[in-house]
Amino acid sequence: MDRMIAYCGLVCSECKAYIATQARDWPALEKMAEQARKEFGQPDATAESVLCDGCRGDGEHKGGYCAVCEVRACAIARGLANCAHCDDYVCDKLEGFFGMVPAARDTLDEIRASL
């Protein structure tokens, strides 16, 4: 499988939700939904709500936060492959996100260095 990089630098193709969705592994998806209900305060989480085809994928499922992500919306509006290609890299939206997921910054920095 090719490595799929989200607009924000997450590696979708390494995400448990993405992998389980592509494999149609319903027990794994239900386990993730249970985790979301217990650990992340999402009482309505279901296996269907964690289905994900990747934020840049053509599939219909955008799991969790991806469907409403402002970083994703901005990159789409600008027509970017990902945020590493943006003239405003690193913006305030990304700085906040990188505080939660520093590995995403490493991914985008690596891409940007190769441009």
Contacts in CASP RR format, 6 or more apart in sequence:
PFRMAT RR
TARGET T0000
AUTHOR 0000-0000-0000
METHOD contacts of the structure
MODEL  1
MDRMIAYCGLVCSECKAYIATQARDWPALEKMAEQARKEFGQPDATAESV
LCDGCRGDGEHKGGYCAVCEVRACAIARGLANCAHCDDYVCDKLEGFFGM
VPAARDTLDEIRASL
1 13 0 8 1.000
2 13 0 8 1.000
3 11 0 8 1.000
3 13 0 8 1.000
3 14 0 8 1.000
4 11 0 8 1.000
4 12 0 8 1.000
4 13 0 8 1.000
4 18 0 8 1.000
4 54 0 8 1.000
4 56 0 8 1.000
4 57 0 8 1.000
5 11 0 8 1.000
5 12 0 8 1.000
5 56 0 8 1.000
5 82 0 8 1.000
5 107 0 8 1.000
5 111 0 8 1.000
6 12 0 8 1.000
6 54 0 8 1.000
6 55 0 8 1.000
6 56 0 8 1.000
6 66 0 8 1.000
6 72 0 8 1.000
6 82 0 8 1.000
6 104 0 8 1.000
7 55 0 8 1.000
7 56 0 8 1.000
7 69 0 8 1.000
7 71 0 8 1.000
7 72 0 8 1.000
7 74 0 8 1.000
7 75 0 8 1.000
7 76 0 8 1.000
7 80 0 8 1.000
7 82 0 8 1.000
7 83 0 8 1.000
8 55 0 8 1.000
8 69 0 8 1.000
8 71 0 8 1.000
8 72 0 8 1.000
8 75 0 8 1.000
8 82 0 8 1.000
8 83 0 8 1.000
8 94 0 8 1.000
8 97 0 8 1.000
8 101 0 8 1.000
8 104 0 8 1.000
8 108 0 8 1.000
9 82 0 8 1.000
9 83 0 8 1.000
9 84 0 8 1.000
9 104 0 8 1.000
9 105 0 8 1.000
9 107 0 8 1.000
9 108 0 8 1.000
9 111 0 8 1.000
10 55 0 8 1.000
10 101 0 8 1.000
10 104 0 8 1.000
10 107 0 8 1.000
11 107 0 8 1.000
12 18 0 8 1.000
12 52 0 8 1.000
12 54 0 8 1.000
12 55 0 8 1.000
12 56 0 8 1.000
12 57 0 8 1.000
13 19 0 8 1.000
15 52 0 8 1.000
15 54 0 8 1.000
16 28 0 8 1.000
16 32 0 8 1.000
17 29 0 8 1.000
17 32 0 8 1.000
17 50 0 8 1.000
17 51 0 8 1.000
17 52 0 8 1.000
17 63 0 8 1.000
17 64 0 8 1.000
18 52 0 8 1.000
18 53 0 8 1.000
18 54 0 8 1.000
19 25 0 8 1.000
19 28 0 8 1.000
20 28 0 8 1.000
20 29 0 8 1.000
20 32 0 8 1.000
20 50 0 8 1.000
21 29 0 8 1.000
21 50 0 8 1.000
21 51 0 8 1.000
21 52 0 8 1.000
21 53 0 8 1.000
21 61 0 8 1.000
22 53 0 8 1.000
26 47 0 8 1.000
29 47 0 8 1.000
29 48 0 8 1.000
29 50 0 8 1.000
29 51 0 8 1.000
30 46 0 8 1.000
30 47 0 8 1.000
32 47 0 8 1.000
32 50 0 8 1.000
33 45 0 8 1.000
33 46 0 8 1.000
33 47 0 8 1.000
33 49 0 8 1.000
33 50 0 8 1.000
34 45 0 8 1.000
36 42 0 8 1.000
36 45 0 8 1.000
36 49 0 8 1.000
36 50 0 8 1.000
36 64 0 8 1.000
37 43 0 8 1.000
37 44 0 8 1.000
37 45 0 8 1.000
42 49 0 8 1.000
49 63 0 8 1.000
49 64 0 8 1.000
50 63 0 8 1.000
50 64 0 8 1.000
51 61 0 8 1.000
51 63 0 8 1.000
52 61 0 8 1.000
52 62 0 8 1.000
52 63 0 8 1.000
52 64 0 8 1.000
52 66 0 8 1.000
53 59 0 8 1.000
53 60 0 8 1.000
53 61 0 8 1.000
53 62 0 8 1.000
54 61 0 8 1.000
54 62 0 8 1.000
54 63 0 8 1.000
54 66 0 8 1.000
55 62 0 8 1.000
55 66 0 8 1.000
55 69 0 8 1.000
55 72 0 8 1.000
56 82 0 8 1.000
66 72 0 8 1.000
70 93 0 8 1.000
71 83 0 8 1.000
71 93 0 8 1.000
71 94 0 8 1.000
71 97 0 8 1.000
74 91 0 8 1.000
74 93 0 8 1.000
75 82 0 8 1.000
75 83 0 8 1.000
75 86 0 8 1.000
78 86 0 8 1.000
80 86 0 8 1.000
82 108 0 8 1.000
82 111 0 8 1.000
83 89 0 8 1.000
83 90 0 8 1.000
83 91 0 8 1.000
83 94 0 8 1.000
83 108 0 8 1.000
84 108 0 8 1.000
84 109 0 8 1.000
84 111 0 8 1.000
84 112 0 8 1.000
84 115 0 8 1.000
85 111 0 8 1.000
85 112 0 8 1.000
85 115 0 8 1.000
89 108 0 8 1.000
89 112 0 8 1.000
90 98 0 8 1.000
90 105 0 8 1.000
94 105 0 8 1.000
94 108 0 8 1.000
97 104 0 8 1.000
98 104 0 8 1.000
98 105 0 8 1.000
END
